[in-house]
Amino acid sequence: MDERQRALAAAHRAATGFFEGLDERAVWPRAGLDEMLAAFGGPMPDEGTDAEQVVTDLATRADPGLVAIPGGRFFGFVIGGTLPAALGADWLVSAWDQNSGSSTMTTAVVAMERTAGAWVCDLMGLPPAASVGFVTGAQMSNYVCLAAAQNSVLRGAGWDMARRGLRGAPPVRFIVGADRHGAVDRALRFAGVGTDEIIVVAADDEGRMLPGALADALTDGGADAPTVVCLQAGEVHSGAFDPFADLIPLARRHGAWVHVDGAFGLWAAATPTLRGLTAGVGEADSWSTDAHKTLNVPYDCGMAIVRDPADSTAMFHAGGDYLIHTSLDPWDVTPELSRRGRGVPAFAALRQLGRTGVAELVDRLHANARRLEAGLRQISGITLVNDVVYTQVMFRLDTDQATRGLGAAILADGTAALTGAQWRGRAVLRCSMSSWATTPDDIDRTVAAIARLTAAGGPPA
């Protein structure tokens, strides 16, 4: 074997060993950052090392600092696993090493990405002609959509931002919900919008924007002001969905652009049993989602979906007289010029699952959340905080100190991983059902561990 083949063989051995040990591995890493810096740090060597040895050594040193995200009991943040076809496709993406911005040069990758984008729009009931830009994740897909929105509403007000910039531009109203994800504020900051410029609309106890509050906000700013309204499919703590069928027509009557942050929640539209949560969402102007969450592809696969591709290209059209342009090149709908073929694993995942399989996956994630909810209700001292309408489960103990202590104990125990947060001024623990690998047994083992740790009264000494 040549050096390339030997390095790949070493990676395959290490990956296979990692998968084989997932079920018994502590879910949270056993080594902290200082230990990992000690393992990998030190002066750069003067001489090189054989590629196979580098890969083998890297995997061995990394092992104590790895999180068992691909297993069935990682419930922290909102992080999916990786479907087998998506994993294999991702290895091919690295092997092929295609610069995937050009429809003329990297035709195979662009064809798979374009097809995956069309399939996602079909699954979610979004416009079939929408542009779908593949970016790193939901943070960047929110930025892409909101930057396109800002440019579009300014153009509608007679201001050419591409030529004149933002200095002296008419003020744009950005209206957001009180329980929006922080990625929205951060995306707006990238677009030159400060927090003092954002109009925040009240939400209900589950985090859903209140239609009356939106109506007041739209009326207060004047009928002609360029406006962008940001809605949400899947609140990151509660899993709640804004009432799109009520909110979007309100925004439309004021000529507003409507963006939906649906990092993990838009996938509810793919199954008949949960589609009602997204009723009306297809009437928006842009949507952000992230295939590494609910669709379970490797990291680095956000999707920025814009109803009118002309709005994407007006903001992101690539310059350079050496570039070859065709119709809707990938580099014309996102900020990136050079990038890997990150949409290929999404194509592979959709091919593996099919329409029925995607629906079954989303339904199974919801069923896992309901099973966890039922188990937690049987544990003395635990209070469920949210209505489990989708994939998120949030709970707490009587005091913030006890809640945080239980969270620390769960991570130290290693049976499962879930993460803490603040909700309505109280400490909570939150679980996100995001992985295809999670089984009913994983839920039952997690409930048993939480019950044992709750009864023990705190983290181990």
C-alpha positions in Angstrom: 0.0 0.0 0.0 1.1 3.5 -0.6 1.3 6.1 2.2 -2.2 7.4 1.4 -3.8 3.9 1.6 -1.9 3.0 4.8 -3.1 6.3 6.5 -6.7 5.5 5.4 -6.4 2.0 6.7 -5.2 3.3 10.1 -8.1 5.7 10.2 -10.6 2.9 9.5 -9.2 0.8 12.3 -9.4 3.6 14.8 -12.9 4.6 13.7 -14.1 1.0 13.9 -12.6 0.6 17.4 -14.3 3.8 18.5 -17.7 2.6 17.3 -17.3 -0.8 18.9 -16.7 0.8 22.3 -19.5 3.4 22.2 -22.1 1.5 24.2 -19.8 1.1 27.3 -17.8 4.4 26.8 -18.5 7.2 29.3 -20.5 9.7 27.2 -18.8 12.8 28.6 -15.0 13.0 28.0 -12.7 11.7 30.7 -9.9 14.1 30.1 -10.0 17.9 30.4 -8.5 20.4 28.0 -5.3 20.7 30.0 -4.7 17.0 29.7 -5.4 17.1 26.0 -3.0 20.0 25.5 -0.4 18.0 27.3 -1.1 15.0 25.0 -0.9 17.0 21.8 1.2 20.1 22.7 4.9 20.7 22.9 7.3 22.2 20.4 6.8 21.3 16.7 9.0 18.4 15.7 11.9 19.1 13.4 11.4 15.9 11.5 8.3 14.5 9.9 6.5 11.3 10.8 5.1 8.5 8.7 1.4 9.2 7.8 0.1 5.9 9.1 1.9 6.4 12.4 0.5 10.0 12.7 -3.1 8.8 12.3 -2.6 5.9 14.8 -0.9 8.1 17.4 -3.5 10.9 16.9 -6.4 8.5 17.6 -4.7 6.9 20.6 -3.9 10.3 22.3 -7.4 11.7 21.5 -9.4 8.9 23.0 -9.8 10.2 26.6 -11.0 13.5 25.3 -13.6 12.3 22.9 -17.3 12.7 23.5 -19.6 9.7 22.7 -21.8 11.8 20.4 -22.3 9.0 17.8 -23.7 6.8 20.5 -27.3 6.6 21.7 -27.1 8.6 25.0 -25.7 12.0 24.1 -28.6 14.5 24.7 -26.7 17.7 25.2 -27.2 20.9 23.2 -28.9 19.9 19.9 -26.4 17.5 18.3 -27.4 14.6 16.0 -25.4 11.5 15.3 -24.2 10.4 11.8 -26.1 8.0 9.6 -23.9 5.3 8.1 -24.4 6.5 4.5 -23.6 10.1 5.5 -20.5 8.9 7.3 -19.2 7.0 4.2 -20.1 9.9 1.9 -18.2 12.3 4.1 -15.1 10.1 3.9 -15.4 10.3 0.1 -15.8 14.1 0.2 -12.4 14.3 1.8 -10.9 11.7 -0.6 -12.3 13.5 -3.7 -11.1 16.9 -2.4 -13.4 18.9 -4.7 -13.7 22.7 -4.5 -17.4 22.8 -4.6 -18.3 26.4 -5.6 -18.5 26.0 -9.3 -21.3 24.3 -11.3 -18.9 24.1 -14.2 -15.9 22.5 -12.5 -17.2 20.2 -9.8 -20.3 19.0 -11.5 -20.9 15.7 -9.5 -20.8 17.5 -6.2 -23.0 20.4 -7.3 -25.5 18.0 -8.8 -25.8 16.0 -5.5 -26.1 19.2 -3.5 -28.7 20.7 -5.8 -30.7 17.5 -5.6 -30.4 17.3 -1.8 -31.6 20.9 -1.6 -34.6 20.2 -3.8 -35.5 17.1 -1.7 -35.3 19.0 1.5 -37.6 21.8 0.1 -40.0 19.1 -1.0 -40.0 17.4 2.5 -40.6 20.6 4.3 -43.2 22.1 1.9 -40.9 24.9 0.8 -40.8 26.5 -2.6 -39.2 24.2 -5.1 -37.4 27.0 -6.9 -35.8 28.3 -3.7 -32.0 28.6 -3.6 -30.3 26.3 -1.0 -26.9 27.3 0.1 -24.8 24.8 2.0 -22.9 26.4 4.9 -21.2 25.3 8.1 -24.2 25.2 10.3 -27.3 27.1 11.5 -25.3 30.1 12.7 -24.1 30.8 9.2 -27.4 29.8 7.5 -29.2 32.4 9.7 -26.6 35.0 8.7 -26.9 34.2 5.0 -30.7 34.5 5.1 -30.8 37.7 7.2 -28.1 39.3 5.1 -30.1 38.5 2.0 -33.2 39.8 3.8 -31.6 43.1 4.8 -30.3 43.7 1.2 -33.7 42.9 -0.2 -35.8 45.2 2.0 -33.4 48.0 1.5 -33.5 47.5 -2.3 -37.3 47.7 -1.9 -36.9 51.0 -0.2 -34.8 52.3 -3.1 -31.4 51.8 -1.5 -28.7 49.8 -3.3 -26.6 48.4 -0.5 -24.2 46.6 -2.8 -23.2 50.0 -4.2 -23.8 52.4 -1.4 -23.2 50.3 1.7 -25.1 50.7 5.0 -23.9 54.3 5.9 -26.8 56.6 5.4 -29.2 53.7 4.5 -32.8 53.8 5.7 -33.2 52.1 9.1 -34.4 48.5 8.9 -36.6 47.1 11.6 -35.5 43.6 12.8 -38.3 42.1 14.9 -37.5 39.0 16.9 -39.1 36.8 19.6 -38.1 37.1 23.2 -37.0 33.4 23.2 -35.1 33.4 19.9 -31.8 31.5 19.7 -28.6 33.6 20.3 -27.5 32.7 16.7 -30.1 35.2 15.4 -28.6 38.1 17.3 -25.1 37.0 16.4 -26.1 36.7 12.7 -27.5 40.2 12.8 -24.3 41.5 14.4 -22.4 40.0 11.4 -24.7 42.0 9.2 -24.0 45.3 11.1 -27.0 45.3 13.3 -26.5 46.0 17.0 -28.7 44.7 19.9 -30.1 48.2 20.5 -31.6 48.1 17.0 -33.4 44.8 17.5 -37.1 45.0 18.4 -38.0 42.2 20.8 -41.6 40.8 20.9 -43.0 39.0 23.9 -43.5 35.2 23.9 -45.7 32.8 25.9 -44.5 30.4 28.6 -43.3 27.9 26.0 -41.4 30.5 24.0 -43.8 31.1 21.2 -44.1 34.6 19.8 -47.5 36.3 20.7 -49.4 37.4 17.6 -50.8 40.5 19.4 -47.4 41.6 20.5 -46.1 41.2 16.9 -49.1 43.2 15.6 -48.2 46.0 18.1 -44.5 46.0 17.0 -45.4 46.2 13.4 -47.8 49.1 13.9 -45.4 51.1 16.1 -42.7 51.4 13.6 -44.6 52.9 10.7 -46.2 51.2 7.8 -43.5 52.0 5.3 -40.4 51.1 7.3 -38.3 48.2 5.7 -38.9 45.3 8.1 -37.6 41.8 8.7 -39.4 39.5 11.1 -37.6 36.5 12.6 -39.7 33.5 13.6 -38.7 30.2 15.1 -39.4 26.5 14.4 -38.3 24.7 17.5 -37.3 26.7 20.6 -33.9 25.3 21.7 -35.1 24.6 25.3 -38.8 23.8 25.0 -39.0 22.7 21.4 -42.0 25.1 20.9 -42.9 26.4 17.4 -44.1 29.9 16.7 -47.7 30.0 15.3 -46.7 30.7 11.7 -50.2 30.6 10.3 -51.1 33.6 12.5 -47.8 35.5 12.4 -46.7 35.4 8.8 -49.9 37.0 7.4 -49.5 39.8 10.0 -46.0 40.4 8.8 -47.1 40.2 5.2 -49.7 43.0 5.7 -46.8 45.3 6.6 -44.6 44.2 3.7 -42.1 42.5 5.9 -39.6 39.9 4.9 -40.2 36.8 7.1 -37.3 34.6 8.1 -37.7 31.3 10.1 -34.9 29.9 12.2 -35.6 26.2 12.0 -32.2 24.7 12.8 -33.8 21.4 14.1 -37.5 22.2 14.1 -38.2 22.5 10.4 -37.8 18.8 10.1 -41.1 18.3 11.8 -42.7 19.2 8.5 -41.3 15.9 7.1 -43.7 13.7 9.0 -47.5 13.8 8.9 -47.7 13.2 12.7 -45.9 16.4 13.5 -46.4 18.6 10.4 -49.1 20.6 12.2 -46.4 22.2 14.3 -45.1 23.9 11.1 -48.4 24.9 9.6 -48.0 28.0 7.4 -44.2 28.0 7.6 -43.9 27.7 3.8 -45.2 31.2 3.3 -42.0 32.8 4.7 -39.2 34.3 2.6 -36.2 32.4 4.0 -35.5 29.5 6.3 -32.4 28.3 8.1 -31.8 24.7 9.0 -29.0 22.3 9.9 -28.7 18.8 8.5 -26.2 17.8 11.2 -29.0 18.0 13.8 -32.2 16.1 12.9 -31.1 14.6 9.6 -28.0 13.2 11.3 -25.2 14.0 8.9 -21.6 14.9 10.0 -20.9 18.4 11.2 -20.5 21.2 8.6 -23.9 21.0 6.8 -26.2 24.0 7.4 -28.7 25.0 4.8 -29.7 28.6 4.0 -32.9 28.5 2.0 -34.2 31.6 0.2 -37.5 31.8 -1.6 -36.3 33.9 -4.5 -32.8 33.0 -5.7 -32.4 36.5 -7.1 -32.3 37.7 -3.4 -29.4 35.3 -2.7 -27.4 36.3 -5.7 -28.0 40.0 -5.2 -26.2 39.7 -1.9 -23.6 37.0 -2.5 -22.7 36.9 -6.2 -19.0 36.1 -6.4 -16.6 38.5 -8.1 -13.4 37.6 -10.1 -13.0 37.7 -13.9 -11.2 34.3 -13.8 -14.3 32.6 -12.4 -16.7 30.7 -14.7 -20.3 31.6 -13.9 -23.4 29.6 -14.8 -26.9 29.6 -13.4 -27.0 29.7 -9.6 -23.4 28.6 -8.8 -23.0 27.6 -5.1 -20.5 30.4 -4.6 -23.2 32.9 -5.6 -25.6 32.1 -2.8 -23.3 32.0 0.3 -20.3 34.0 1.5 -17.8 31.2 0.6 -15.8 30.9 -2.6 -13.8 27.8 -1.8 -15.3 25.0 0.3 -15.6 21.2 0.6 -18.7 19.4 -0.8 -20.5 19.5 2.5 -23.9 18.8 0.9 -22.8 15.3 -0.3 -23.5 13.6 3.1 -26.9 15.2 3.1 -27.6 13.7 -0.3 -26.4 10.3 1.0 -28.5 10.5 4.2 -31.7 11.3 2.2 -31.0 8.5 -0.2 -30.5 6.1 2.7 -33.7 7.1 4.4 -36.1 8.0 1.6 -39.2 10.0 2.3 -40.6 7.4 4.6 -37.4 6.9 6.5 -37.0 10.7 7.2 -40.6 10.7 8.6 -39.8 7.6 10.7 -36.6 9.2 12.0 -38.3 12.4 13.2 -41.2 10.4 14.7 -38.7 8.2 16.6 -36.9 11.2 18.0 -40.2 12.6 19.2 -41.1 9.2 20.7 -37.8 9.1 22.5 -38.6 12.5 24.0 -42.0 11.3 25.2 -40.5 8.1 26.7 -37.9 10.2 28.6 -40.7 12.5 29.8 -42.7 9.6 31.1 -39.7 8.1 32.9 -38.8 11.4 34.5 -42.3 11.9 35.8 -41.8 8.7 37.9 -38.8 10.1 39.7 -39.6 11.8 43.0 -38.4 15.4 43.2 -38.2 16.1 39.5 -40.4 18.7 37.8 -41.0 18.7 34.1 -40.8 22.3 32.8 -42.0 22.2 29.2 -44.7 20.7 27.1 -42.9 17.9 25.1 -44.3 18.7 21.7 -41.2 17.8 19.7 -37.7 16.5 20.7 -36.8 18.7 23.7 -37.3 17.7 27.4 -36.6 20.2 30.2 -36.7 19.4 33.9 -35.4 20.6 37.3 -35.2 19.9 41.0 -36.6 22.0 43.8 -33.6 24.4 43.9 -31.2 25.8 41.4 -28.3 24.4 43.4 -29.8 20.9 43.4 -30.5 21.1 39.7 -26.9 22.1 38.9 -25.6 19.5 41.2 -27.6 16.8 39.5 -26.3 18.0 36.1 -22.7 17.7 37.3 -23.4 14.2 38.7 -24.9 13.0 35.4 -21.9 14.1 33.5 -19.5 12.6 36.0 -21.5 9.3 36.1 -21.0 8.9 32.3 -24.1 6.9 31.5 -25.6 9.8 29.5 -24.8 13.4 28.7 -27.2 16.3 29.0 -26.6 20.0 29.5 -27.9 22.8 31.8 -29.4 26.1 31.0 -31.6 28.9 32.5 -35.3 29.1 31.7 -37.5 31.8 33.1 -34.9 32.7 35.7 -34.5 29.1 37.0 -31.7 26.5 36.5 -32.9 23.6 34.3 -31.5 20.5 32.7 -32.4 20.0 29.1 -32.3 16.9 26.9 -32.5 17.0 23.1 -33.4 13.8 21.3 -31.4 14.2 18.1 -29.6 10.9 17.3 -30.8 8.1 15.0 -28.7 5.8 17.3 -30.9 6.3 20.4 -32.9 3.3 21.4 -35.7 2.8 24.0 -33.0 1.0 26.1 -30.8 4.1 25.9 -33.7 6.1 27.3 -34.4 3.6 30.1 -30.7 3.4 31.1 -30.7 7.2 31.2 -33.8 7.4 33.4 -32.4 4.8 35.7 -29.1 6.8 36.1 -31.0 10.0 36.8 -33.2 8.3 39.4 -30.1 6.8 41.1 -28.3 10.1 41.1 -31.3 12.1 42.3 -31.8 9.7 45.2 -28.0 10.0 46.0 -28.5 13.8 46.4 -25.7 15.2 44.3 -22.4 14.7 42.5 -19.9 12.1 43.8 -17.2 13.4 46.2 
